[in-house]
Amino acid sequence: MSVGDEKTFSYTYPKKGLYKDLAGVKAEFYVKVDEIKARILPELDDVFAQSIGEFSTYDEFYNAVKNSLEEQAKEEYNEDYDNRVLNEVISISKIKYPPQMLEHEIDRAIDNLNERLLQQHMDIDLYLKTRNIDMAKLREELLPSTETKIKKSLILMEINEKEKIDIDQDELSQATTRTIDAIYQNWPKEKAQKYLSNQESMSDIVSNIMMDMLTQKTIEKLRSIASGQEEKLEEEKKEEAVEVTEIAETSSPSEDAQAS
């Protein structure tokens, strides 16, 4: 059809289709073409690569995109794998914690929700009204996810202690610096200065970063154990130790040579 053309046609909606309310209905459509547009994509060449980023050639751009997609896919896979491993560990573990801990974590979840709502010019009361629920119902909804979060946290703490996992102080310092820089960039200047000049706030920042890093390292350790990588590394270390011993024995002078 060209611009200005008109056409009428019939169509019967399938019984098993996307529009269930129209299943089996025979409809008549009238169509008029007002305009025609075409999408012309640029050539995938060096000029195109240079126009969208700091790339000299198209190959550089292609490899950057490829690596980014591979890294994203790897992160998504690891996240799913880590959750399945943690859930499996929870299912075979005996976990005990005081009821007050659960209530405290639910309170924190509600506080975090309220902070996000305030950023959207809402508050918790308005949120409850729009959903037609009360605070008791909200706490009930948050119960399962909060309970799982506590169990995962306790499991990771236990693994961390058993495996004696620690963090590098230089990494902690670098992560803290990045967080402070991000606060200065994203917050109003006066608010950022006031917040970061508070000793308690700085202590919270460092503490939270340290906990996040410990959690991540513990998850990576658990992933390594569950996937068999830990056992493989141990075997490789043993093999290397044997090789070093054999080399040392071979290269040491014999008793006869020493005697002479």
QUIUR-V173412 format. One record per helix or strand. SS is the DSSP state (a for helix, b for strand). FROM is the first residue (numbers start at 0). TO is the last residue. If there is no record, write none. Layout:
BEGIN
ss=SS from=FROM to=TO
ss=SS from=FROM to=TO
END
This chain:
BEGIN
ss=b from=5 to=11
ss=a from=19 to=21
ss=b from=25 to=31
ss=a from=45 to=51
ss=a from=57 to=90
ss=a from=98 to=118
ss=a from=123 to=130
ss=a from=134 to=162
ss=a from=168 to=185
ss=a from=188 to=195
ss=a from=198 to=226
ss=a from=228 to=250
ss=a from=254 to=258
END
